């Protein structure tokens, strides 16, 4: 069951990262977004590109940071991947995400939703970094779980949007809701998962 969930995680992460790399690396900017969003994309292209490609780095590196084998057998690689994840993916992706959130389609609800996502992404990344600098490994892992749940918003966003279209929900109504839905349940699940896993460890003889 664990291997199946890990396989699904890698499938979703690499699938969305590949889609984003193709859409923003080979197609005209805004080619695959809703027509109402295209003007803002073109007006803030630098922020969009920075956010997308930094987020791709975070998506691709994030799952490997939870590999026990990597942490135990290739500690230096784990550290360098973590630095790239936090320094390129989260820091650059979060700051550019905070910038472009001010121009998000969907009014103040969507803008605030994406801004809150960016702030919490940066905050949890900072807490994870400060924890490992102090040698607080358990605390570092806790904040990394929270942080990656926010990184995973890139995946859930792109799952909910087509689901809303299939359900016949108008885009102008769905998008502001998804600006929150793409990350809040992720964080709640991360809290549940982390607390459950540690409870099982404590109960083991």
DACORBEL-V358694 format. One record per residue. N is the residue number from 1. PSI is psi in degrees with one decimal (* if undefined). OMEGA is omega in whole degrees, 0 to 359 (* if undefined). D_LAST is the distance of its C-alpha to the last C-alpha in Angstrom with 2 decimals. Layout:
# DACORBEL-V358694
n->(N	N)
psi->(PSI	PSI)
omega->(OMEGA	OMEGA)
d_last->(D_LAST	D_LAST)
This chain:
# DACORBEL-V358694
n->(1	2	3	4	5	6	7	8	9	10	11	12	13	14	15	16	17	18	19	20	21	22	23	24	25	26	27	28	29	30	31	32	33	34	35	36	37	38	39	40	41	42	43	44	45	46	47	48	49	50	51	52	53	54	55	56	57	58	59	60	61	62	63	64	65	66	67	68	69	70	71	72	73	74	75	76	77	78	79	80	81	82	83	84	85	86	87	88	89	90	91	92	93	94	95	96	97	98	99	100	101	102	103	104	105	106	107	108	109	110	111	112	113	114	115	116	117	118	119	120	121	122	123	124	125	126	127	128	129	130	131	132	133	134	135	136	137	138	139	140	141	142	143	144	145	146	147	148	149	150	151	152	153	154	155	156	157	158	159	160	161	162	163	164	165	166	167	168	169	170	171	172	173	174	175	176	177	178	179	180	181	182	183	184	185	186	187	188	189	190	191	192	193	194	195	196	197	198	199	200	201	202	203	204	205)
psi->(-40.7	-41.7	-33.6	-42.9	-37.2	-40.2	-41.1	-40.8	-49.6	-37.7	-46.5	-45.3	-49.6	-31.4	-47.2	-39.2	-41.6	-41.1	-45.9	-41.2	-39.6	-47.2	-38.5	-10.4	-23.9	-13.8	157.0	144.5	129.7	6.6	-30.9	12.4	167.8	140.1	-33.4	-16.1	-15.7	-39.8	-43.1	-35.8	-45.4	-34.2	-23.7	47.9	-38.8	-44.0	-39.8	-51.3	-42.1	-45.4	-45.3	-50.8	-29.7	-39.2	-32.7	-42.4	-46.6	-42.3	-44.8	-34.6	-28.8	-51.7	-32.6	-23.1	-13.4	6.4	116.4	-37.2	-42.0	-42.8	-36.3	-38.5	-25.1	64.3	-41.6	-40.5	-42.0	-42.5	-44.8	-37.8	-37.3	-40.3	-41.6	-39.8	-48.9	-42.3	-38.1	-56.4	-58.3	-47.5	-54.3	-41.4	-38.9	-44.1	-43.5	-33.6	-39.5	-39.2	-51.7	-17.7	-26.3	-13.1	15.6	143.9	144.8	7.3	-167.2	-30.8	-47.9	-42.9	-43.0	-37.3	-47.6	-33.9	-42.6	-40.4	-47.4	-43.2	-46.6	-33.4	-46.3	-43.3	-47.3	-34.2	-41.7	-43.4	-38.5	-41.9	-46.8	-35.4	-45.0	-28.2	-29.9	-7.3	14.1	84.9	-46.3	-41.7	-39.7	-45.4	-40.8	-46.1	-29.6	-36.9	-45.9	-43.5	-44.3	-27.6	-30.5	-36.8	-39.3	-9.7	-27.7	-30.6	-51.3	-33.6	-43.6	-5.0	-39.1	-34.5	-52.0	-31.0	-39.5	-38.0	-44.4	-35.7	-7.4	17.8	131.2	137.0	-41.2	-25.3	-40.9	-39.1	-46.0	-34.9	-42.8	-25.4	-26.0	-40.3	-26.2	-15.5	-30.5	-48.8	-31.2	-46.0	-41.4	-40.7	-40.5	-42.1	-44.7	-44.9	-47.0	-45.7	-38.0	-45.0	-42.6	-29.3	-41.9	-39.6	-42.9	-29.7	-14.5	138.6	*)
omega->(180	180	178	180	177	177	178	179	181	179	181	182	182	177	180	178	178	177	181	180	179	185	184	179	187	181	176	182	180	185	186	178	179	181	180	182	190	182	179	178	182	181	183	187	181	178	179	182	178	181	184	187	172	179	176	177	180	180	185	183	186	183	181	181	180	179	178	179	179	180	186	187	182	187	181	177	178	181	182	176	177	177	178	179	182	186	180	185	187	184	181	179	180	180	178	176	177	179	185	178	181	181	183	174	175	176	186	180	179	182	180	179	180	177	178	176	181	181	180	177	178	183	181	176	178	180	177	180	181	180	182	176	178	183	180	189	181	178	177	180	180	181	177	175	178	183	181	176	177	173	183	175	177	179	184	176	184	170	183	182	177	177	178	178	179	180	179	179	182	185	182	176	186	189	178	179	181	176	175	184	184	182	182	177	178	181	179	178	179	178	179	183	183	181	179	181	181	175	179	180	181	183	180	180	*)
d_last->(22.80	21.52	24.38	26.82	26.05	26.37	29.58	30.93	30.20	32.11	34.84	35.48	35.34	37.58	39.82	40.53	40.90	43.35	45.23	45.59	46.71	49.32	50.50	50.94	51.77	54.36	55.67	57.82	55.89	55.35	56.24	53.23	52.81	54.54	58.23	57.86	55.33	57.30	59.65	56.86	55.21	58.50	59.22	55.91	55.37	54.06	51.27	50.43	50.31	48.27	45.72	45.50	45.18	42.82	40.60	40.76	39.36	36.44	35.83	35.95	33.82	31.20	29.03	28.87	27.38	24.10	23.90	21.02	23.23	26.12	24.32	23.00	26.02	28.90	28.21	31.93	32.52	29.67	31.36	34.80	33.83	32.20	35.43	37.49	35.31	35.63	39.08	40.89	38.98	37.81	40.43	43.47	42.30	41.45	44.70	46.83	44.99	45.78	49.38	49.95	48.19	51.31	53.36	51.05	52.72	51.98	53.18	51.37	48.36	47.61	48.49	46.22	43.36	43.62	44.21	41.06	39.11	40.63	39.97	36.28	35.94	37.54	35.62	32.11	33.23	34.49	31.32	29.29	31.84	31.95	28.18	28.03	31.10	29.30	26.32	24.07	22.13	19.76	22.86	24.86	22.60	22.73	26.51	26.87	25.20	27.65	30.47	30.09	30.02	33.47	34.55	33.77	36.47	38.91	37.52	37.23	40.71	42.18	40.48	41.63	45.21	46.17	44.27	46.46	49.53	48.74	48.23	51.66	50.61	53.19	52.08	53.36	51.16	48.05	47.90	47.43	44.62	42.91	43.23	40.50	38.77	38.06	35.62	34.57	32.39	30.87	29.71	28.36	26.41	25.07	23.88	22.17	20.61	19.35	17.96	16.30	14.72	13.38	12.17	10.07	8.70	8.04	6.38	3.83	0.00)
